[in-house]
Amino acid sequence: MLGVNLLFAGFALTLNGMSYYFKVDDRAKGISNILVGIVIAINAIFQTSQATDHITFGFSAAMWMFALNYIIIAAHTLLKSENWKVFGVYSLFASVVSFTFAWDSIMADDVLWVMVYLWAMWGVLWAQSFLAILAGIKAVDKFSPHVLILNGVASTFVPGLLMLLDYL
């Protein structure tokens, strides 16, 4: 299930990043984000119920964070919100959780560097949203499309594909 979730997240992240470069219909983008959020939330229910240790629970937490992330983005997009502060606050909390899990992965007896990488990448993703939206650091916003696309490909789509192919 995690591989499927990551593929869907990769699609949404990449779509959201590409929308900075070319016009994407807001209704289609909003509906895409909400569908991705719903699919990930449904899968997260199953992942949480099957979690057996802190690593699998951590992945469940990540999927819940991604599900809510896309639902919030969809709501902002579909409602034509001009004030994205709710997403900025959410991004602050999600980045703190992501960096905490990255640190926890580093401190584990059997360090899984792929987990450190994934949590750190997701932490950067949410931190840049917080910095651009709530902290008002507009210079960060010029990196947003790059961070979204990089995360869409390198921290969700590729790992999800590798998981589905049983390489990871």
Secondary structure as UniProt FT lines:
FT   HELIX           2..18
FT   TURN            19..21
FT   HELIX           26..50
FT   HELIX           54..78
FT   TURN            79..80
FT   HELIX           85..107
FT   HELIX           113..133
FT   HELIX           138..141
FT   TURN            142..143
FT   HELIX           144..150
FT   HELIX           151..157
FT   HELIX           158..164
FT   TURN            165..166
//
